[in-house]
Amino acid sequence: MSKKSIQPEDILPDGVDKIEMNGRVVRKGTIAAFLANIEIFEDFKANEEQKQEAAVALKNLASAVVAIGLHKHVIFKNPKIEQILIDADNYDN
């Protein structure tokens, strides 16, 4: 059995902003937002308030990241980020 490769438009066609995956509604841009918040969280120039806001956003996005399945294929170098995903995965199970 062969599987066809998947393109972004196969997941979210033009004009669609969200999809349900594994029981969660996931908005387009979720992964990009998660990664952007990691950038803030790890930025040595960011102040503590900015890092805290990024941490809250990461925790809020984590269940959608788990629903997408990214955590099954990626291990984040930062153990705090990795733990956020582990916690979200444990919570969802």
N, C-alpha and C positions, 0 to 999 in steps of 0.2 A: 504494500500500500504506500503510495507516495502522497506527500502533503504539498500543497501549493504554498509558496511564500506569501506572507501577509504584508500589505502596504498600509500606511496610515489611514487612507480613505476606506479601506476594508473594515476598519474598526469604527471610525467616526466619519461618515460621509459628509460632504459639504453641507452646511446648514444645520448640522447636529452638534449640540454643545455638551451633551452628556449621554452616558450609557449606563445600563445596569450590568455590573459584573460581580458574580459571586455574591449576590444579595445586597450589593452596595451601589448607590448611584455615584458615578465617578464623572466629574466634569473634565472637559478638555483643558489642558494646561496643568493638570494635577501634578504630574511628574516634574514639569518645568518649575512650578511653584515650590515643590518640595526641595529641589536642587538649589533654587535661588535662596531659600531660607537656610540651607546648609551653608551657603557662601557667607551669609550674614553671621550665622552662629559661629563660624570659624574665623571670621575676619578680626584680626588683632586691632584694627582701627575702630571697630564697632564698640560702642559703649555698652555697659551692662544692661541697660533698659532695652536697647536694640536686640541684644542677644537673647534676653528673656522673651521678648515679643516673637522672635524667630523660633525659639524653643516651643512656645505655645502653638504657633502655626504648624510646626513640624508634627506635634502631637495630634493636632486636629486633622492633618492630612494623612497621618500614618495608616489609618484603617482603609482609606482608599488606595494607598500604595500597596498595602497587603492584598486587597481585593484584586488589584491588577496582576499581582504575582511577582512584582519586581524583587521582593525579598527572597524569592526562591532561587534567583539567579545572580544576585549581587550581594556582596558583603561590603559594607561601608568601612573604610579605614578608621573613622572616628568611632570609638566604642560607645559614646553617648548616643550618636545617631543610630547605630546598630541596635542599641538597647531600646530605643523608642519604637523601632519596628518589631522587635521581639515582643515587647509588651503589648503592642497593638495586635499582633498575631495571636498571642496567648489569650487576650481579652475576647477576640472574635471566635475562638474555638470553644 
